[in-house]
Amino acid sequence: MARLNLKKIEKIYPNGFKAVHGVDLEVRDGEFMVFVGPSGCAKSTLLRMIAGLESISGGELYIGDKLVNKLAPKERGIAMVFQNYALYPHKTVYENLAFGLRLAGTPKAELEQRVRHAAGLLEMEHLLERYPKQLSGGQAQRVAVGRAIVKKPEVFLFDEPLSNLDAKLRAAMRVRLTELHRTLRESGQPATVVYVTHDQTEAMTMGERICVLKDGVIQQVDTPTALYDHPANAFVASFIGSPEMNIVPAQLVADRGALTVELGGQTLTLPAAKAAALNGRVGAVQFGLRPEHISAGARLQGDSVPVQGVLRFTEHMGSEVFVHFNVGELALSARVPSDQLQGLEGKNRGDAHEFHVQLPRCHLFDAESGISLLK
């Protein structure tokens, strides 16, 4: 059983700096959990505490039913893949894979079977006689993962393992690691994975659940879809999604039985369902809307309302265009399919243009705390 249970975990350094603030988290047996957040949010620190490479200042850490706070890394049943891979340059790929098993006194036949099995899973049988200097970045990364697989650990820990690869190879390795996790689970060797990244695209495409961290505090733990559609606060809303959600200051005003939102000098009437969910709330808020829920085309999208904007610039991304514009003093962005740019042809920076926003898809957050007002 490879369930991870973190109870009130804290990390306080000798100078008094508190890096991790009472983290409560359960990683299910066989789950692929991703820790994501900006630099300095303590995601790698938390991972190293799980691994036993950082001491725990407070709280309890369980792997399965075993309390492991005081156990050495080698006693925890974990395997860790680092950012720099740390392969032995003077050993072949085969010997890199076999090294830990030799130290543990694994019988020769079992060692051979494990190494060959890992090489087969990662499609690198043809690399076994090569040395690290003869490998590409992606091949070296696969060897590092293979070295973890041969140990048959209860928990795999990945600390930004793809950050040294180029964009194309990163995308390919995301798919390979995700498929490997499923293959191990389907073959009866379920692998509980904790994967650290600052890249929200990696988090969204790889994680079965995602733990979003900020300043050593968990902001939200949920599936990628739930995080994207129902962020718990403005930080999660802005961090998850590319391009990020538009979040701007606004005012909620009660107007003759309806609830309106004043946005950059323009007044928009909220749908009845949104208004009811706010339970009479008025005053300053943060208004959020994802770029794909703003149309730059001339036609209404059925449930959208017009907003008058002023063009700033556009970014052509091939099949879609990011259109940046102002509504009053507020800067917003729209994510528009390339074939739906009616009316924008020939327009330049500073020109007026009518956009359409899908108010049923909007988010509203508390102006001070950033907590979502729409549960």
C-alpha positions in Angstrom: 0.0 0.0 0.0 1.5 3.3 -1.1 -0.8 5.9 0.2 0.9 9.1 1.4 -0.6 11.0 4.3 0.7 14.4 5.4 -0.7 15.7 8.7 0.0 19.3 9.7 3.4 19.2 8.1 5.6 22.2 8.9 9.1 23.3 7.9 10.9 25.9 10.0 14.5 26.8 9.3 17.1 27.7 12.1 16.8 31.4 11.2 13.0 31.2 12.0 11.8 31.3 8.4 8.7 29.1 8.1 8.6 27.6 4.6 5.7 25.1 5.0 2.6 26.0 7.0 0.7 23.0 8.4 0.1 21.1 5.2 -2.7 18.5 5.3 -2.8 16.2 2.2 -3.6 12.6 1.3 -2.1 11.2 -1.9 -4.1 8.1 -2.8 -2.6 4.7 -3.5 -1.5 4.6 -7.2 -2.4 8.2 -7.8 -0.4 10.7 -10.0 -0.3 13.8 -7.8 1.3 17.0 -9.1 2.6 19.8 -6.8 2.5 23.1 -8.8 3.1 26.7 -7.9 5.5 29.6 -8.5 9.2 29.6 -7.6 9.6 29.8 -3.8 6.2 28.2 -3.0 7.9 25.3 -1.1 6.8 22.6 -3.5 10.4 21.1 -3.8 10.9 21.5 0.0 7.7 19.5 0.6 8.9 16.8 -1.9 12.3 16.6 -0.2 10.6 16.2 3.2 8.6 13.2 1.8 11.9 11.8 0.5 13.7 12.3 3.9 16.2 14.8 2.4 14.8 17.6 4.5 13.8 17.2 8.2 10.2 17.8 9.3 9.8 20.5 11.9 6.2 19.6 12.8 3.4 17.2 11.9 3.4 13.6 10.8 4.2 11.9 7.5 2.9 8.5 6.8 3.7 6.2 3.8 1.1 3.5 3.9 0.4 3.0 7.6 4.0 3.7 8.6 5.1 6.9 10.3 8.3 7.9 8.5 9.3 11.2 10.1 12.5 9.7 11.5 13.3 7.1 8.9 16.3 7.5 6.5 15.5 7.9 2.8 16.5 4.3 2.0 14.0 3.0 4.5 11.0 4.8 3.2 10.3 2.8 0.0 10.7 5.8 -2.3 12.6 6.5 -5.5 13.4 10.0 -6.6 14.2 11.5 -10.0 16.0 14.8 -9.9 16.2 17.7 -12.3 19.8 16.9 -13.3 19.5 13.1 -13.6 22.8 12.5 -11.8 23.9 9.5 -13.9 27.4 7.9 -13.3 29.4 9.1 -16.4 31.9 6.1 -16.2 29.1 3.4 -16.2 27.0 2.2 -19.1 23.2 2.6 -19.1 22.9 -1.0 -18.0 25.3 -0.4 -15.0 23.5 2.8 -14.1 20.3 0.9 -13.9 21.8 -2.0 -12.0 24.0 -0.1 -9.6 21.5 0.3 -6.8 20.4 -3.3 -7.0 24.0 -4.5 -6.8 24.5 -2.5 -3.6 21.4 -4.1 -2.2 22.7 -7.6 -2.9 20.0 -8.4 -5.4 20.5 -11.9 -7.0 22.0 -11.8 -10.5 19.0 -13.3 -12.2 16.6 -10.9 -10.6 18.8 -8.0 -11.3 19.0 -8.9 -14.9 15.2 -9.3 -15.1 14.5 -6.0 -13.4 16.9 -4.0 -15.6 15.6 -5.6 -18.8 12.0 -5.0 -17.7 12.6 -1.3 -17.0 14.5 -0.9 -20.3 11.6 -2.5 -22.2 9.0 -0.2 -20.5 11.0 2.9 -21.5 11.9 1.6 -25.0 15.7 1.9 -24.4 16.9 -1.7 -24.8 19.2 -0.4 -27.6 20.8 2.1 -25.2 22.0 -0.3 -22.5 25.7 -0.4 -23.7 26.0 3.3 -24.2 27.5 5.8 -21.7 25.7 8.9 -20.5 27.8 11.2 -22.7 26.4 9.3 -25.7 22.8 10.0 -24.7 20.5 12.9 -25.7 18.7 14.8 -23.0 15.5 12.7 -23.4 17.4 9.5 -23.3 19.3 10.5 -20.1 15.9 11.4 -18.6 14.6 7.9 -19.4 17.6 6.3 -17.8 17.0 8.3 -14.6 13.4 7.1 -14.6 14.5 3.5 -15.3 16.9 3.6 -12.3 13.8 4.5 -10.1 11.7 1.7 -11.7 14.1 -1.1 -11.0 13.9 -0.4 -7.3 10.2 -1.2 -7.3 9.5 1.6 -4.9 6.1 2.3 -3.2 6.3 6.0 -4.1 8.0 7.8 -7.1 9.1 11.4 -6.5 9.9 13.6 -9.5 11.5 17.0 -8.9 11.0 19.1 -12.2 12.5 16.2 -14.3 11.7 17.8 -17.6 12.9 21.4 -17.0 16.3 20.8 -18.8 14.6 19.6 -22.1 13.5 21.7 -25.0 9.8 22.4 -25.6 9.2 19.6 -28.2 11.0 16.9 -26.1 9.2 18.1 -22.9 5.8 17.5 -24.6 6.9 14.0 -25.8 8.2 13.1 -22.3 5.0 14.3 -20.6 3.1 11.7 -22.7 5.7 9.0 -22.0 5.7 9.4 -18.2 1.9 9.5 -18.1 1.6 6.3 -20.2 4.3 4.7 -18.0 2.3 5.4 -14.9 -0.8 3.8 -16.4 1.2 0.8 -17.7 2.6 0.1 -14.2 -0.8 0.4 -12.7 -2.4 -1.9 -15.3 0.4 -4.5 -14.9 -0.2 -4.9 -11.2 2.6 -2.6 -10.0 0.7 0.5 -9.0 3.0 3.5 -8.7 2.1 6.4 -6.5 3.6 9.4 -8.0 4.3 12.9 -6.6 5.5 15.2 -9.4 6.8 18.7 -8.8 6.7 21.4 -11.5 6.3 25.2 -11.9 4.8 24.6 -15.4 1.0 24.6 -15.2 0.8 22.9 -18.6 2.7 19.9 -17.2 0.4 19.9 -14.2 -2.8 20.1 -16.2 -1.8 17.4 -18.7 -0.2 14.9 -16.3 -1.8 15.1 -12.9 -4.9 13.0 -11.9 -5.1 15.6 -9.1 -3.2 18.8 -8.6 -2.1 20.5 -5.4 -1.6 24.2 -5.9 0.8 25.8 -3.5 1.6 29.4 -2.6 4.1 30.5 0.1 4.0 27.1 1.7 0.2 26.9 2.0 -2.1 24.7 -0.1 -4.5 26.8 -2.1 -6.6 24.0 -3.6 -6.4 20.3 -4.4 -8.6 18.9 -7.1 -8.7 17.4 -10.6 -7.4 19.6 -13.5 -10.9 20.2 -14.8 -12.3 21.2 -11.4 -9.3 23.6 -10.8 -9.8 25.2 -14.2 -13.6 25.5 -14.0 -14.0 26.1 -10.3 -10.9 27.8 -8.8 -11.1 28.3 -5.0 -9.5 31.8 -5.2 -8.1 34.4 -7.5 -4.5 33.0 -7.2 -5.6 29.5 -8.5 -7.7 31.1 -11.2 -4.8 33.2 -12.5 -2.1 30.5 -12.1 -4.1 27.7 -13.8 -4.7 28.3 -17.5 -2.6 29.7 -20.4 -3.1 32.5 -21.2 -4.2 33.3 -17.6 -7.6 34.3 -16.6 -8.5 38.0 -16.8 -8.9 39.2 -13.3 -9.8 42.9 -12.8 -11.4 45.1 -10.1 -15.1 45.7 -10.5 -18.2 46.8 -8.5 -21.4 44.9 -7.9 -24.4 47.1 -7.8 -28.1 46.3 -7.1 -30.2 47.9 -9.7 -34.1 47.5 -9.7 -34.1 43.9 -8.8 -31.1 43.0 -10.9 -27.4 42.7 -10.0 -25.0 44.5 -12.3 -21.2 44.6 -12.5 -19.5 47.9 -13.3 -16.4 47.1 -15.4 -14.1 49.8 -16.6 -16.9 52.4 -16.8 -19.4 50.0 -18.4 -22.4 48.3 -16.7 -23.2 44.7 -17.4 -26.2 42.8 -16.0 -25.3 39.5 -14.3 -27.3 36.4 -15.2 -30.0 35.6 -12.7 -28.2 32.4 -11.6 -25.0 34.3 -10.8 -26.9 37.0 -9.0 -28.8 34.4 -6.8 -25.5 32.7 -5.9 -24.1 36.0 -4.6 -26.9 36.2 -2.0 -27.2 40.0 -2.1 -23.5 40.7 -2.2 -22.7 44.3 -3.4 -19.6 46.4 -3.5 -16.0 45.9 -4.6 -15.0 42.5 -6.1 -12.5 41.0 -8.4 -14.1 40.0 -11.7 -12.6 37.0 -13.6 -13.2 35.7 -17.1 -11.1 33.3 -19.1 -9.8 34.7 -22.5 -11.7 32.0 -24.5 -15.0 33.3 -23.1 -14.5 36.7 -24.9 -15.3 36.9 -28.6 -13.7 39.5 -30.9 -16.1 38.6 -33.8 -19.0 40.7 -34.9 -21.7 38.1 -34.1 -23.0 37.5 -30.6 -22.4 34.0 -29.1 -26.0 33.6 -27.8 -25.3 34.2 -24.1 -22.7 37.0 -24.6 -23.1 40.7 -24.1 -21.3 43.5 -25.9 -18.4 45.5 -24.3 -16.7 48.4 -26.0 -12.9 48.1 -26.0 -9.8 49.7 -27.5 -7.2 47.5 -29.2 -3.7 47.2 -27.8 -2.0 44.4 -29.8 -2.5 40.9 -31.1 -0.5 37.7 -30.9 -0.9 35.3 -33.7 -0.5 31.7 -32.5 -1.5 29.8 -35.7 -5.0 28.4 -35.1 -5.8 31.1 -32.6 -5.1 34.7 -31.9 -4.6 36.4 -28.5 -6.3 39.8 -28.7 -5.2 42.3 -26.0 -7.5 45.3 -25.4 -8.6 47.8 -22.8 -12.0 48.4 -21.3 -11.6 51.8 -19.8 -8.4 51.5 -17.8 -8.7 47.7 -17.5 -6.4 45.5 -19.6 -8.1 42.3 -20.9 -7.3 39.5 -23.3 -9.4 37.4 -25.6 -8.5 34.0 -27.1 -10.1 33.8 -30.5 -10.0 31.2 -33.3 -8.2 32.6 -36.3 -11.3 32.3 -38.5 -13.5 34.3 -36.1 -11.8 37.7 -36.3 -14.6 39.4 -38.1 -14.3 43.2 -38.0 -10.7 43.2 -36.7 -9.1 43.2 -40.2 -7.2 46.4 -40.8 -7.6 47.7 -37.3 -4.6 49.0 -35.3 -3.5 49.8 -31.8 -5.9 52.5 -30.4 -8.8 51.6 -32.6 -12.2 51.0 -31.0 -13.8 47.5 -31.3 -16.8 45.7 -29.9 -16.1 42.5 -28.0 -18.6 40.1 -26.5 -18.2 38.5 -23.1 -19.9 35.4 -21.8 -21.2 36.5 -18.4 -22.5 33.1 -17.4 -18.9 31.9 -17.4 -17.5 34.7 -15.2 -16.0 34.3 -11.8 -16.2 36.7 -8.9 -13.7 36.9 -6.0 -13.6 38.8 -2.8 -11.7 42.1 -3.3 -9.4 41.6 -0.3 -9.0 37.8 0.3 -9.4 36.7 -3.3 -11.7 33.8 -2.2 -14.3 32.8 -4.8 -17.8 34.2 -4.1 -19.4 31.6 -6.4 -19.3 28.2 -4.7 
